Amino acid sequence: MLQSLTIENIAVIRHAKLEGIPPGFVVMTGETGAGKSIVIDAINAVLGERTSRDLIRTGADSARVTALFSEASAEAASLLEGLDLPVDENGDIILSRAITLSGKNSCRVNGVPVTVAALRQVGGALVNIHGQHDSQALLDPARHVGFIDAMAENADLREEYKAAYLHLRSLQKEQSALQMDENEKARRLDMLRHQVAELEQAEIVPGERAALLEKQALLRNSEKILEALRAAGDALAGGASLSGGIEFAGASALAFEAAGALERAGEFSPAAQALAETARAAAYELDECAGELRGLLESAAFDPAGAEAVERRLDVYYRLSRKYGTEEAEMLAFLEKARDEEASITRSDERILELEEIIEEQKAVVIQLARALSKSRRETGEIFTRAVREELLDLDMPNVRIEARSEKIPLTQEGGEQMEFLISANPGEAPRPLAKIASGGELSRVMLAIKSVLAQKDPVCTLIFDEIDAGVSGRAAQKIGRKLRRVAGGRQVVCVTHLAQIAALADCHLLIEKQTDGGSTETHIRELGRSERVGELARIMGGEGITRAQMAAAEEMLTASPAA
């Protein structure tokens, strides 16, 4: 149950903190525009519902809402474990959400950062909020089957049916894709066969294009390479001078000559002998280098035929890259995909025959599950409408008749029927769709009756009703208040109301009030004591200029309340 709520910088609320919110029936009242809807918006935000940075109070950089829940249900604790979130040994759950002007959200559950989706999951297990829009949902017949399903507890059957239906649809889509026009099939096969042949003939090898480009660069610069190699060879081994004919010694010969001279000096100088050894070692290395250079010159002759072959092969890769991908891996992947599609089309007739049999079998499965789902809904519909009627009798609608009409429709992922609630509020009238006959007050009472019936199936401990009493007054309002109080037995029901008859029945009365000070407007929330409750009830009944008679009536109303 909701035990405490802290709101910071939400619209006109700079800071509001509610602590010790009790179980049972809790009401919120306040002047129009005081900020009741803002409190509901804040609660929605901390439960993970869609929100906006427009909620942030003017002048603030961020807003935050924190809610503490105690005595969490076993279902809520199990959900936290499934999300790998810590579970408090006392059953407490703390939800927190911060919103910044940049639009970023910071969500936490028991101090652990979570996504908005995870916060919404946890919030949904802790609180159900029923607003005026829920009553409007009754005007949409497509929503009615959801109420029946909630009563039927047929989630497993619905999931099984939905999975079977979606599988059937995927099979039918595959069949449709295979049943293409024969001319189109022939054109596609021609294209695929051409692509496969072209890629197969190319004999693509991963890494070959890079190697060819390297070889191409080498061949295109072969003359410069040969000229440099010859110059290096002459420098090492010697050769003829450019002026003609005169031989000159190369580095290798000169190194041997230097080594011999040092050896002769070494007969008299140990230092020269050491240098002689170094020079001779260098001479041998230079001689070996000259030998390898001669071999390189012999094998480096420019091969026009080889260069042409490289260019042709690179041209093949260039043409293929424009159609099938720049890298060899992409080309090979395209080839594999084209082969698979070619094979699929080639054997499409065979696959179509296979699918016809599979689809018929799957249809039978889907139809069987749809019938089971329809049976569950029809049987539950009768129980549900009887229970709702009993609740409506309690809500000052003594002549009401309500039924759930089932109409077969083409199969969808939700089933094979549409269910619609029909109602007759007066004797002698045949039941008709809610949208055609129900007033705003009747819609509110029908929705409350439905919520009362479903509350028995709902493990959520906190229910919030946002002006569920719209369109009602007098005795009907008092009946709604008593119904809300009964629903609050063993759980917590919070109700935003404008009606004194309902507010008087609460176990706890919270006042939402707006105060202006120095050009700044703020909304505050506080719990009222008994004398303050009398004044607030009188205000609700009479508005400005509260009279003694109104105060006396409020006192009498509060004294007569079971909570007094």
Protein Blocks (a to p, Z undefined) as FASTA:
>chain_A
ZZbdcdehiajbfbdcdehiaehjddddddehilmmmmmmmmmmmnopacdfklpcghia
bdcdddddehiafklmmmmmmnopacdfklpacddddddfkopacddeehiacdfklmmm
mmmmmpccddfklmmmmmpmklmmmmmmmmnopmmmmmmmmmmmmmmmmmmmmmmmmmgc
fklmmmmmmmmmmmmmmmmmnopaehklmmmmmmmmmmmmmmmmmmmmmmmmmmmnopad
fkoopacddfklmmmmmmmmmmmmmmmmmklmmmmmmmmmmmmmmmmmmmmmmmmmmmmp
ccfklmmmmmmmmmmmmmmmmmnojbfklmmmmmmmmmmmmmmmmmmmmmmmmmmmmmmm
mmmmmmmmmmmmmmmmmmmmmmmmmmmmmmmmmnopakbccddddddddddfkbjcdcdd
dddfbghiacddfklmpcfklmmmmmmmmmmmmmmmpmbfbdcdehklgoiahjllmmmm
mmmmmmmgopacddddfbfklmmmpmbdcddddddeehiacdddddddfklmmmmmmmmm
nogoiafklmmmmmmmmmmpmkZZ
